[in-house]
Amino acid sequence: MKPLFLFFIPLLSFSQINFDKINKKTEILASKYLKKEDIPGMSISISYNDTIIFSQGFGFADLEKKTKIFPSKTKFEIASITKMITSAVLGKMYEEGTIDWNKTPHFYLDSLAKKPFDFTIKQLAGHIAGLRRNASEEKWSLDNKYSKKDFYRVFTKDSLQYQPQTNFVYSNYGFSVLGFVIEKIYHKNVFDIQNDLIFKPLQMNNTFIDDGHYDENTVTFYKEIENKKVKITEYVYNNTSYSAGCHLSTSEDLIKLGNAFLFANRLLKQETLVELIKPQKLNFGGKTFYGMGVNVNKDIYGNFNYGHGGNAISARSKLLIYPSSKLIIVMLANKSKTKEDNFVEKIADNYIQFLNNKIDF
């Protein structure tokens, strides 16, 4: 694994680099992927050295209306990329001195039931606190009535799946707890906090919680059914998950978030970014390939990257940062995926080969 300091490489001029041919390759790959996966609409934005070099919509935001997709303003559900927003919030709070990552959430939440083994804020953010993936009574349905009061009640009865820091189990549950901690400290709702600390400073003007209120620039959501047909998916309400998922954003807004994790002092100090991105370790010494709300790994092409992906009822998303190439790729689509694929990684590898070897595509 390459060292984390690579994402602090100074900006260099690339005025002589012509991306036209590689961008055309990306356009072809994206069009094929859209057709192969039966995706109604998709938005892809790519940034190199802090400048967007590719940003294009594919398919339609709404199939019936044939609404075009504009990466600067068409909003998609971003699913678990939201965890990077929570990571950035925790980073700002750490720099302000308003949170201690090594304290237990019970230090901030008096009403949160205690477990046989305690765990820390940092462990929650790294999916090693012992919590299950989702709360046992949490529902993702149209008649969902699951409230914060229900969350605290269910947390009392849900047992830990393992002793903290002995295993990695991806947990939306843990990020919901983090959201309640953040709200308790600031005495505000989580979106207002995200807006003050992250969205306004980065000028992410098209990023909001998904509360079911949509404008003309929001995609229609689709879900796959039999024979690869699609249908409109209605809004699924869950107000306990605004630190784990449930956000709307554009691919160009998320490029801004990616650059905030790539360049020190854009939003966070270098030492803070290092701590957020550094993979956490288990008690026996094994690495988890996950920092605090950030995946950290090499892709199938051997390229080191960090970021996050997401999959929801009617959305797929990915934000990948390749620090040694100063490359960021964001893909958003309005239909869920059924299996993991390497579509975004393939696009990234093409650009990395082009930048490293000046391959003529």
Secondary structure, 3 states (H helix, E strand, C coil): CCCHHHHHCCCCCCCCCCCHHHHHHHHHHHHHHHHHCCCCEEEEEEEECCEEEEEEEEECCECCCCECCCCCCCEEECHHHHHHHHHHHHHHHHHHCCCCCCCCHHHCCCCCCCCCCCCCHHHHHCCCCCCCCCCCCCCCCCCCCCCHHHHHHHHHHCCCCCCCCCCCCCCHHHHHHHHHHHHHHHCCCHHHHHHHHHHHHHCCCCCEECCCCCCCCECCCEEECHHHCEEECCCCCCCCCCCCCCEEECHHHHHHHHHHHHCCCCCCCHHHHHHHHCCCECCCCCECCECCCCEEEECCCCCEEEEEEEEECCEEEEEEEEHHHCEEEEEEECECCCCCCCHHHHHHHHHHHHHHHCCCC
